[in-house]
Amino acid sequence: MNLFGFEIKRKREEEVEKLPAFSPPQEEDGALVVAAGGVYGTYVDLDGSVRSEAELISRYREMALTPEIDAAVDEVVNEAIVDNGDEPIVKLDLDAANLSPSIKKRIQQEFDLVLELLDFNSQGYDIFRRWYVDGRLNYHLIVDEKNLAAGIQELRYIDPRKIRKVREVKRKVDPKSQASLVKTEKEYYVYNDKGFNKQASATSAGSGTTNGFKIAKDSIIFVPSGLMDKNNTLVLSYLHKAIKPLNQLRALEDATVIYRISRAPERRIFYIDVGNLPKAKAEQYLRDMMVRHKNRVVYDASTGEIKDDRKFMTMLEDYWFPRREGTRGTEIQTLPAGQNLGEMADVKYFQDKLYQSLNVPSSRMNTENIFNIGRSAEITRDEVKFYKQVLRFRNKFSQLFFKTLERQLILKQVMTSEDWGEISPLIKFQYSQDNYYAELKENEIMKERMGVLQMVQGAAGMYYSNKWIRSHILKQTDEEMEQLDAEIMAERSNILYNPPQEEQPQGQEGNK
């Protein structure tokens, strides 16, 4: 199969035959699963309104332009991506990997190159925000196919509305159990510069009549949000939960504006005595009274004309009603304006509900609150949940670095795909921290541990061993104990062989 881009050949895939199964693997990539050589498309139905993945992404972007959603997204991105000046936004942690120093240094160099290709230190905020709003990221790895060992030359962003992953599977019936076994045959991406719509869904991937073209899987870096729809076929954004609360908030705000405009002015009610006049003459008399007492001569500034709009009557004007003989005579009353027009409790309720759908503490969105760095006991539960949520976002987003670094190391022949599979679980990414609440929480925990340590210090060696105290009270692991013991011995030996020099009073050197 000829595909645009490059493919990384793996010995494990070539030598080991995949075991048959009656269902395809459940992936979080939202790939379109079709029969080998079958028809693919992007036509889906989402609540009867959104008909394609491209329309759904466009809706997410429109939502992000609203003030409430924009402020909430900004809070999330600012917590996840922290720019502390000269310090890198994200660092590579290889301490847990059992590798030689030279290999670690080479991996660090390639990771720095990946960050440079992404321009992450200056564009990290925009990249994370794009991933958070769209729910996915797509990057095209541009390499020199004549010299793959040169590595990635450029990382080019692709609009997710123009690309779709396709997984072709082959089904066959097991003669023993009569179960339908499923085996993945091909995985690739289909790119269409005009995007995928309803017409593109009827295109055949196997016949070669598609409007787009196929791209090798290894040439694309795809980072999904990890959220899937109920059918596990479509990748969702983190803004998906806010669609309904946002629509409710907008409808309520519009209704509030209409009500206030229509009920704000005071209007008059004219009861005109028409005596025993017939209905037709009574209506004519009422109209004459309206014209006689109304004066709506307006000036058109654009044309300089004076218009008479007395024939028009809107809902904000006076009311005229006929009154028959035998009742009260002509009377003018005042219709009061609406009461409690300043009440905004219902709007505030739906606004808080919108922020809850995004798991952003409403206290952060209240501009009247003053930022106070207090004790951890004053931290609300919402802040703790928000901090943990940001950590989950970082773990999902780190797939961008994992996948890109994997391609780079394999292309430059630093390691094989099998080697990467062994060390990848040990690789960590450390983001810059700017969460004062987390720091306060850690300080309070350490303070309480030191207080308990002082209380049991007299029982050390009698009722409790030092190792038990370090593991149960200070919560130190075996690795941390070994590292701390080595550092303590090094510091003691340094002090023993290099004792601090006492300062001599001035004027005594010459006496010696």
Secondary structure, 3 states (H helix, E strand, C coil): CCCECCCCCCHHHHHCCCCCECCCCCCCCCCEEEECCCECCCEEEECCCEEEHHHHHHHHHHHHCCHHHHHHHHHHHHHHCCCCCCCCCEEEECCCCCCCHHHHHHHHHHHHHHHHHHCHHHHHHHHHHHHHHHCEEEEEEEECCCCHHHCEEEEEECCHHHEEEEEEEEEEECCCCCCEEEEEEEEEEEECCCCCCCHHHHCECCCCCCCCEEEEHHHEEEEECCEECCCCCCEECCCHHHHHHHHHHHHHHHHHHHHHHHHCCCEEEEEEEEECCCHHHHHHHHHHHHHHHCCCEEECCCCCCEEECCCCCCCCCCEEEEEECCCCCCEEEEECCCCCCCCCHHHHHHHHHHHHHCCCCHHHHCCCCCCCCCCHHHCCHHHHHHHHHHHHHHHHHCHHHHHHHHHHHHHCCCCCHHHHHHHHHHCEEEECCCCHHHHHHHHHHHHHHHHHHHHCHHHECCCECHHHHHHHCCCCCHHHHHHHHHHHHHHHHHHHHCCCCCCCCCCHHHHC
